[in-house]
Amino acid sequence: MRIGELAARAGTTTRTLRYYEARGLLPARRADNGHRTYDESDLRLLTQIRTLQDFGFELEETRPFVECLRAGHPEGDTCPASLAVYRRKLAELDSLIGELRTVRATVGAQLERAERARAGLAAEALVPGGPEPVCELGGTYP
């Protein structure tokens, strides 16, 4: 198949395919007329690359999977280099999850503090002569 058909079937652009070719991720085969030619194995490589990128893998991190597929491993992720990338990505994700938990706890604590402060202002407003609570955005509290 030609580059346009491969791009359409893979859900990408011909420009992306040329970039992958330049990076050595997609083989560069040419027909006698000079046109690029591809087959189903190339579509499989692209599917693997796109799936990994959808999961947050950088383009260069897909290389071991592509090489594993080219070596004849049907899933492209059973080679030692692919397994190492999986391990690194899991460690990265675990770290990000930890950071997000910390941020979530901080935001939760800020919300609790703000709700207590709002409740206190509302209670003071009910006291005769107490202050009228005012929102920073230009309104009053109910």
N, C-alpha and C positions, 0 to 999 in steps of 0.2 A: 504494500500500500504506500501511497505517497504521503508527504508530510501533512498536508491539509486534512486528509482522512484520519490519520493517526491523531492529530490534534483534536478533531471533532469527537472521535471515539473516546479519547482520554479526558475530554472536558477541559482542554487547555488551549493555548495558542501556539501557532507555529513559531513565534518568537521565543516562547518558553522552551520549546523543543530544541531550537538552535542553541539556546543558552545551555541546556543540559548536555547537548552534544559537545559544545566548547569546553564544558567542565569534565568531560570524559564519562558522564553517567549514561549517556545514550550512544549506542554505536553509530558510526558515520559510514553507512554503506551507500554506494552510488550505482545507479543503473548505467548502462552504456551511454545513455543520453545525458548523463550528468545529474539527473534528479535523485534526490534522496529516496531510498526505499526502506521500508520497515515491514516487520511481520508481527505475528501474535505475541512472540516473546518480548518484543519491544513494548507492546501494549501492557504486558504483565509488569515489566520494569516500571513503566510510568504509573501504573496503578499502585505499585508498592511505594514509590516515591511520594505520590500525592496522598496516600493514606497516612504515611508516617508524618508528612508535613501537616496534615489535618490534626494529628495528635500532638503537634508542637515541636516536632523534630526539625532541626535546621537542615538545610539542603545537604551540607557536607556530612551530617550524621546519617544520611540515608545511604552513603557510599558502601559501607559494609554489607548492607542488605542487598543492594544491587549486585555487588560482586558475588555474594552467596547465591543469588538467583542464577547468575551467569555460570557459576560452578556446577549448576544442576540440582541444587537443593530446592525442592518445590515451593517452600514457603519463604525462603530467603532470610529466615531468622534463626536457623539452627547452627550457623557457623560461629566459632568462638568470637570473632570480631563483632558480629551482630548481637550476641549475648552480652558482650561488654558494653555496647551502646545502650541496650535495654537497662542494664544495671546502673549506668551513669544517669540515664534519664529518670529512673525511679528515685535515685538519691536526690536529684535536682527537684523533682516534684515533691518529695517528702520535705525538703527544705522550704519550698514555697508554701506548702500547706502549713508548716510551723509558723512562718511569717504571717500568713493570713489569719491564723488563730490568734496571734498576738494582736494584730490590728483589730480583729473583731472584738476581742476582749476590751481593748481601749475604747473603741466606739461604743460598745455596750455600757461601759462605765460612764462615759460622757453622757449618754442618753439618760441613764439613771439619775446622774447629778442634775441634769437639766430639768428632768421631770420633777424632781424634789424641789428644785428652786422655783419652778413654775407653780407647783402646789402651794409653796410657802407664800409666794406673791399673791396668789388667788385668795388664800386665807387672810392675809393682811388687808386685802381689798374689801373683805366682808366686815372688817372692824370699822365702826363709824370713825370717819376722819382718816382712815388708812389710805395708803397710796393706791392709785389706779394703775394696775400693771399695764405696761406698754410694750408692745413687740418691737424689736429692732427693725422690723420690716414695715413698720408704720401702721399698726393696728392695735386694738386693745384685746385683751384676753376676755373670753366669755365669762 
